Amino acid sequence: MSGLLGDTAAFVGDNVGLLVQRILEHVQLSVISLVIAMLVALPVALVMDRPWMLGVGAPTWGALLGLSLLSTALGVSTKAGVTA
């Protein structure tokens, strides 16, 4: 009986996957995959790293802000066709 249940679950899963691939674009599938991976990895990372225990100061936040602004500016400029 368990073999039949497993086969049915695999069949349904495969057909749902094919249906989702036909409806969604490849970029959307990539984004969904990354978001699900992030949701799975985030609790593990929070438990293992305990970021609230770190002493993060202004230089760290400034470096993070600078990297994010630079990455965003480069992404927008290459999407608009502007090269540096």
Number of C-alpha atoms within 10 A of each C-alpha: 5 7 8 9 10 11 11 12 12 12 12 12 12 12 12 12 11 11 11 12 13 10 10 11 10 11 9 12 14 11 11 12 12 12 12 11 11 12 11 11 11 12 11 11 12 11 9 9 11 10 11 8 7 8 7 10 8 8 9 11 11 11 11 12 12 12 12 12 12 12 12 12 12 15 12 12 13 12 10 9 8 10 8 6
